[in-house]
Amino acid sequence: MKIPAIVLLFAAASSCVAQTDNVLYPLACGAPSPPSWCSGSDLGAWINAAVSSKAPAGAKLIIPGSASCVTFTTPIVISAGTSIWGDSKSGTCIQYTPKSPLTPSTAITYSGGGSASVAGYGLRDLHLAGPNGEYNSNELTGLLVSSYGFNMVNVEIGGFVNNGLAGFHIGQTFGDGSYLDKFITSQIWENDQNVLYPSGLINSGENISYIQTALANGGNFTKCVEIGTGSMQNQTFTFDGVSFDHCQLVNNDNVVRVTNSHFEDDGAITAPFAVTWSDQYDGKYGLAGTTITGSDVWLGTGITANGFFEVDRFGFLVIRDLFVDATSTPLVYLSNQGIGGTALLKIDSLDLPHTVAQLYSIASGTSVTLNIKTLYVTVGP
């Protein structure tokens, strides 16, 4: 493992006094006279040792900035309210480089819940990079959150190291017990899939928020951000001030709210920017869907998808105050094959005029009735 000399000097000088304040410097373990709690031979092992030494109260672990990434091969597991702080996204870089990148593993796992005794519980001010390589070159996960009250602030997951791709197969995902989690002013990008909320989780998904964060340029445009993979969890996710750049949002049987956000692709896309899907309904309407408010859509060279947004089966889609230019491609495409139930589409206050044909289209052969309400929409000629 490469440890910059300046980091070792700083860590060695700071470690002795830090322990009394519940603040530890894991890189001090690489110094000639390491603290007594140290164990292992790389950053991952040192962080795990620091966590163990301060359990169950938790601690604040500081990784100072340096000119190059600090690599680690030991997966990091954080519990009991411990936080990892760097200097900044551009100053502190830690790079996960396991010996077998094609064997699934996770760089950092947070589990066990937050702690009121440790302010700012979570991860902040650093770059978490994967091994160098092109898309689909590893089976690794960057960050697994299986905890409540987790906060990620000013963190980059994936991206580039030394002008080379350093993404993960999955940038960030969730496990059991994940709720009231927030991802703020961060960047999850250049991963095969940036965000995944899988199905089948227990006690998870309540009020999870992404705020002023970029979810961008995933290795695959489709399912770049995937909230649910079926089985109707009805969890609640909010994306506020988020940029979806070359990154499709898929909502499968959950409640998703998108506000003040931005959808963009500078090329020609073949799939919708967002897809809402639900197989569950109360005998009339779907019970899961997406609301998009005060947002905008910017398109590059064209779109060959059936619509900018898509509603499948019995999901609902509500659009309010959306800035999007009218094109020959309908704003919303409804594909509602199924046995009963009614897809619900509400469009309220588009910023630019659209004809009715530019607002929506319905898949041929559909056997159900659609409840479509267009309120305060200026209909062009």
Secondary structure, 3 states (H helix, E strand, C coil): CCCCHHHHHHHHHHHHHHHHHCEECHHHHHCCCCCCCCCCCCHHHHHHHHHHHHCCCCCEEECCCCCCCEEECCCEEECCCCEEECCCCCCCEEEECCCCCCCCEEEEEEECCCCCCCCCCEEEEEEEECCCCCCCCCCEEEEEEECECCEEEEEEEECEECCEECCCCEEEEECCCCECCEEECCEEECCCEEEEECCCCCCCCCCEEEECCEEECCCCCCCCEEECCCCCCCCEEEEECCEEECCCEEEECCEEEEECCEEEECCEECCCCEEEEECCECCCEECCEEEEECCEEEECCEECCCCCEEEEECCEEEEECCECCCCCCCCEEEECCCCCCECEEEEECCCCCECHHHHEEECCCCCCCCEEEEECCCECC
